[in-house]
Amino acid sequence: MKRWHGSCIGAVLVLLIGGGSLIFLVPFGGAMIAAMPPVFDRLTAYVLCPDATDYSYNDYGFGTPTTSSPSGGTGHYTELTCTFADGSQKVFGNEEVGLKGLAASFTAAGICGGLGVVFLMMLAAIIGARLVNPAPTQI
């Protein structure tokens, strides 16, 4: 067996195991990012208005019932206001903040997980190449 065989075997094994684990890591990583308000708010503001100099969130209606039933749930409404360098402002509604913020969270988790798998793949390729002792060549 040659060194490049060991390198390929190591890389393929990590790609199979690591790539399969991304099915688990991306949804849970995205949900963990969305569960951290400072990170989620910063990421959402960067996605919606990357060239803004400042941003602020306004939350309305905490605890207001969403249905007429007394046992129904409660909700709230969030607005993102971005301020730009020229002093203009742009307001994003609840739906846009929520959907684009969640998309950004899952994308960030996917990118981080993918970079981790690529790093481990290269590491496994190097280790696999070093563990293989090449057979002596005959003349």
C-alpha positions as protocol buffer text, in pm:
chain_id: "A"
residue {
  index: 1
  type: MET
  ca { x: 0 y: 0 z: 0 }
}
residue {
  index: 2
  type: LYS
  ca { x: 130 y: 342 z: -88 }
}
residue {
  index: 3
  type: ARG
  ca { x: 116 y: 654 z: 126 }
}
residue {
  index: 4
  type: TRP
  ca { x: -149 y: 818 z: -89 }
}
residue {
  index: 5
  type: HIS
  ca { x: -373 y: 513 z: -33 }
}
residue {
  index: 6
  type: GLY
  ca { x: -356 y: 571 z: 342 }
}
residue {
  index: 7
  type: SER
  ca { x: -418 y: 940 z: 292 }
}
residue {
  index: 8
  type: CYS
  ca { x: -729 y: 875 z: 80 }
}
residue {
  index: 9
  type: ILE
  ca { x: -864 y: 614 z: 321 }
}
residue {
  index: 10
  type: GLY
  ca { x: -828 y: 852 z: 617 }
}
residue {
  index: 11
  type: ALA
  ca { x: -991 y: 1140 z: 432 }
}
residue {
  index: 12
  type: VAL
  ca { x: -1282 y: 930 z: 303 }
}
residue {
  index: 13
  type: LEU
  ca { x: -1353 y: 784 z: 648 }
}
residue {
  index: 14
  type: VAL
  ca { x: -1370 y: 1131 z: 803 }
}
residue {
  index: 15
  type: LEU
  ca { x: -1587 y: 1258 z: 518 }
}
residue {
  index: 16
  type: LEU
  ca { x: -1832 y: 971 z: 567 }
}
residue {
  index: 17
  type: ILE
  ca { x: -1852 y: 1005 z: 943 }
}
residue {
  index: 18
  type: GLY
  ca { x: -1822 y: 1386 z: 958 }
}
residue {
  index: 19
  type: GLY
  ca { x: -2054 y: 1448 z: 665 }
}
residue {
  index: 20
  type: GLY
  ca { x: -2316 y: 1224 z: 821 }
}
residue {
  index: 21
  type: SER
  ca { x: -2282 y: 1400 z: 1152 }
}
residue {
  index: 22
  type: LEU
  ca { x: -2361 y: 1735 z: 985 }
}
residue {
  index: 23
  type: ILE
  ca { x: -2720 y: 1612 z: 954 }
}
residue {
  index: 24
  type: PHE
  ca { x: -2725 y: 1633 z: 1335 }
}
residue {
  index: 25
  type: LEU
  ca { x: -2490 y: 1928 z: 1391 }
}
residue {
  index: 26
  type: VAL
  ca { x: -2649 y: 2183 z: 1157 }
}
residue {
  index: 27
  type: PRO
  ca { x: -3005 y: 2177 z: 1300 }
}
residue {
  index: 28
  type: PHE
  ca { x: -2890 y: 2167 z: 1661 }
}
residue {
  index: 29
  type: GLY
  ca { x: -2613 y: 2421 z: 1606 }
}
residue {
  index: 30
  type: GLY
  ca { x: -2855 y: 2658 z: 1435 }
}
residue {
  index: 31
  type: ALA
  ca { x: -3104 y: 2619 z: 1717 }
}
residue {
  index: 32
  type: MET
  ca { x: -2832 y: 2686 z: 1974 }
}
residue {
  index: 33
  type: ILE
  ca { x: -2732 y: 3006 z: 1794 }
}
residue {
  index: 34
  type: ALA
  ca { x: -3097 y: 3114 z: 1776 }
}
residue {
  index: 35
  type: ALA
  ca { x: -3132 y: 3049 z: 2150 }
}
residue {
  index: 36
  type: MET
  ca { x: -2857 y: 3302 z: 2236 }
}
residue {
  index: 37
  type: PRO
  ca { x: -3025 y: 3643 z: 2195 }
}
residue {
  index: 38
  type: PRO
  ca { x: -2707 y: 3856 z: 2176 }
}
residue {
  index: 39
  type: VAL
  ca { x: -2557 y: 3634 z: 1904 }
}
residue {
  index: 40
  type: PHE
  ca { x: -2886 y: 3592 z: 1718 }
}
residue {
  index: 41
  type: ASP
  ca { x: -2961 y: 3965 z: 1727 }
}
residue {
  index: 42
  type: ARG
  ca { x: -2614 y: 4061 z: 1603 }
}
residue {
  index: 43
  type: LEU
  ca { x: -2619 y: 3799 z: 1327 }
}
residue {
  index: 44
  type: THR
  ca { x: -2969 y: 3900 z: 1214 }
}
residue {
  index: 45
  type: ALA
  ca { x: -2878 y: 4269 z: 1210 }
}
residue {
  index: 46
  type: TYR
  ca { x: -2567 y: 4194 z: 1006 }
}
residue {
  index: 47
  type: VAL
  ca { x: -2767 y: 3990 z: 753 }
}
residue {
  index: 48
  type: LEU
  ca { x: -3049 y: 4244 z: 713 }
}
residue {
  index: 49
  type: CYS
  ca { x: -2839 y: 4560 z: 709 }
}
residue {
  index: 50
  type: PRO
  ca { x: -2465 y: 4485 z: 681 }
}
residue {
  index: 51
  type: ASP
  ca { x: -2364 y: 4847 z: 615 }
}
residue {
  index: 52
  type: ALA
  ca { x: -2558 y: 4997 z: 907 }
}
residue {
  index: 53
  type: THR
  ca { x: -2371 y: 5189 z: 1174 }
}
residue {
  index: 54
  type: ASP
  ca { x: -2619 y: 5104 z: 1451 }
}
residue {
  index: 55
  type: TYR
  ca { x: -2921 y: 4884 z: 1509 }
}
residue {
  index: 56
  type: SER
  ca { x: -3187 y: 4848 z: 1776 }
}
residue {
  index: 57
  type: TYR
  ca { x: -3465 y: 4603 z: 1849 }
}
residue {
  index: 58
  type: ASN
  ca { x: -3812 y: 4701 z: 1970 }
}
residue {
  index: 59
  type: ASP
  ca { x: -4029 y: 4429 z: 2120 }
}
residue {
  index: 60
  type: TYR
  ca { x: -4404 y: 4484 z: 2148 }
}
residue {
  index: 61
  type: GLY
  ca { x: -4691 y: 4293 z: 2299 }
}
residue {
  index: 62
  type: PHE
  ca { x: -4523 y: 4063 z: 2546 }
}
residue {
  index: 63
  type: GLY
  ca { x: -4788 y: 3850 z: 2712 }
}
residue {
  index: 64
  type: THR
  ca { x: -5073 y: 3949 z: 2483 }
}
residue {
  index: 65
  type: PRO
  ca { x: -5295 y: 3652 z: 2399 }
}
residue {
  index: 66
  type: THR
  ca { x: -5274 y: 3519 z: 2045 }
}
residue {
  index: 67
  type: THR
  ca { x: -5621 y: 3362 z: 2060 }
}
residue {
  index: 68
  type: SER
  ca { x: -5949 y: 3440 z: 2233 }
}
residue {
  index: 69
  type: SER
  ca { x: -5915 y: 3123 z: 2441 }
}
residue {
  index: 70
  type: PRO
  ca { x: -5801 y: 3185 z: 2801 }
}
residue {
  index: 71
  type: SER
  ca { x: -5570 y: 2884 z: 2780 }
}
residue {
  index: 72
  type: GLY
  ca { x: -5419 y: 3003 z: 2448 }
}
residue {
  index: 73
  type: GLY
  ca { x: -5060 y: 3108 z: 2405 }
}
residue {
  index: 74
  type: THR
  ca { x: -4908 y: 3452 z: 2420 }
}
residue {
  index: 75
  type: GLY
  ca { x: -4680 y: 3621 z: 2171 }
}
residue {
  index: 76
  type: HIS
  ca { x: -4481 y: 3929 z: 2089 }
}
residue {
  index: 77
  type: TYR
  ca { x: -4373 y: 4135 z: 1789 }
}
residue {
  index: 78
  type: THR
  ca { x: -4015 y: 4238 z: 1716 }
}
residue {
  index: 79
  type: GLU
  ca { x: -3895 y: 4522 z: 1494 }
}
residue {
  index: 80
  type: LEU
  ca { x: -3536 y: 4583 z: 1389 }
}
residue {
  index: 81
  type: THR
  ca { x: -3439 y: 4944 z: 1317 }
}
residue {
  index: 82
  type: CYS
  ca { x: -3111 y: 4997 z: 1132 }
}
residue {
  index: 83
  type: THR
  ca { x: -2941 y: 5336 z: 1124 }
}
residue {
  index: 84
  type: PHE
  ca { x: -2704 y: 5413 z: 839 }
}
residue {
  index: 85
  type: ALA
  ca { x: -2410 y: 5655 z: 814 }
}
residue {
  index: 86
  type: ASP
  ca { x: -2618 y: 5923 z: 639 }
}
residue {
  index: 87
  type: GLY
  ca { x: -2873 y: 5922 z: 924 }
}
residue {
  index: 88
  type: SER
  ca { x: -3143 y: 5733 z: 738 }
}
residue {
  index: 89
  type: GLN
  ca { x: -3322 y: 5444 z: 903 }
}
residue {
  index: 90
  type: LYS
  ca { x: -3483 y: 5127 z: 779 }
}
residue {
  index: 91
  type: VAL
  ca { x: -3731 y: 4918 z: 980 }
}
residue {
  index: 92
  type: PHE
  ca { x: -3769 y: 4542 z: 936 }
}
residue {
  index: 93
  type: GLY
  ca { x: -4082 y: 4366 z: 1060 }
}
residue {
  index: 94
  type: ASN
  ca { x: -4127 y: 4058 z: 1273 }
}
residue {
  index: 95
  type: GLU
  ca { x: -4152 y: 3805 z: 990 }
}
residue {
  index: 96
  type: GLU
  ca { x: -3840 y: 3923 z: 812 }
}
residue {
  index: 97
  type: VAL
  ca { x: -3640 y: 3940 z: 1134 }
}
residue {
  index: 98
  type: GLY
  ca { x: -3747 y: 3590 z: 1236 }
}
residue {
  index: 99
  type: LEU
  ca { x: -3707 y: 3411 z: 905 }
}
residue {
  index: 100
  type: LYS
  ca { x: -3383 y: 3571 z: 796 }
}
residue {
  index: 101
  type: GLY
  ca { x: -3239 y: 3543 z: 1146 }
}
residue {
  index: 102
  type: LEU
  ca { x: -3313 y: 3171 z: 1160 }
}
residue {
  index: 103
  type: ALA
  ca { x: -3172 y: 3122 z: 810 }
}
residue {
  index: 104
  type: ALA
  ca { x: -2855 y: 3303 z: 912 }
}
residue {
  index: 105
  type: SER
  ca { x: -2825 y: 3090 z: 1228 }
}
residue {
  index: 106
  type: PHE
  ca { x: -2853 y: 2763 z: 1039 }
}
residue {
  index: 107
  type: THR
  ca { x: -2617 y: 2888 z: 769 }
}
residue {
  index: 108
  type: ALA
  ca { x: -2356 y: 2983 z: 1028 }
}
residue {
  index: 109
  type: ALA
  ca { x: -2388 y: 2642 z: 1192 }
}
residue {
  index: 110
  type: GLY
  ca { x: -2350 y: 2472 z: 852 }
}
residue {
  index: 111
  type: ILE
  ca { x: -2042 y: 2675 z: 762 }
}
residue {
  index: 112
  type: CYS
  ca { x: -1876 y: 2609 z: 1098 }
}
residue {
  index: 113
  type: GLY
  ca { x: -1959 y: 2239 z: 1083 }
}
residue {
  index: 114
  type: GLY
  ca { x: -1836 y: 2211 z: 724 }
}
residue {
  index: 115
  type: LEU
  ca { x: -1508 y: 2384 z: 806 }
}
residue {
  index: 116
  type: GLY
  ca { x: -1463 y: 2149 z: 1102 }
}
residue {
  index: 117
  type: VAL
  ca { x: -1516 y: 1843 z: 881 }
}
residue {
  index: 118
  type: VAL
  ca { x: -1272 y: 1975 z: 619 }
}
residue {
  index: 119
  type: PHE
  ca { x: -1009 y: 2038 z: 889 }
}
residue {
  index: 120
  type: LEU
  ca { x: -1054 y: 1690 z: 1035 }
}
residue {
  index: 121
  type: MET
  ca { x: -1043 y: 1541 z: 683 }
}
residue {
  index: 122
  type: MET
  ca { x: -704 y: 1703 z: 615 }
}
residue {
  index: 123
  type: LEU
  ca { x: -575 y: 1592 z: 954 }
}
residue {
  index: 124
  type: ALA
  ca { x: -689 y: 1233 z: 889 }
}
residue {
  index: 125
  type: ALA
  ca { x: -527 y: 1237 z: 545 }
}
residue {
  index: 126
  type: ILE
  ca { x: -195 y: 1345 z: 696 }
}
residue {
  index: 127
  type: ILE
  ca { x: -214 y: 1085 z: 974 }
}
residue {
  index: 128
  type: GLY
  ca { x: -322 y: 813 z: 729 }
}
residue {
  index: 129
  type: ALA
  ca { x: -25 y: 889 z: 504 }
}
residue {
  index: 130
  type: ARG
  ca { x: 218 y: 877 z: 795 }
}
residue {
  index: 131
  type: LEU
  ca { x: 87 y: 545 z: 931 }
}
residue {
  index: 132
  type: VAL
  ca { x: 135 y: 355 z: 605 }
}
residue {
  index: 133
  type: ASN
  ca { x: 472 y: 194 z: 552 }
}
residue {
  index: 134
  type: PRO
  ca { x: 530 y: 174 z: 178 }
}
residue {
  index: 135
  type: ALA
  ca { x: 635 y: -164 z: 43 }
}
residue {
  index: 136
  type: PRO
  ca { x: 992 y: -177 z: -86 }
}
residue {
  index: 137
  type: THR
  ca { x: 1010 y: -149 z: -461 }
}
residue {
  index: 138
  type: GLN
  ca { x: 1173 y: -424 z: -663 }
}
residue {
  index: 139
  type: ILE
  ca { x: 1394 y: -354 z: -958 }
}
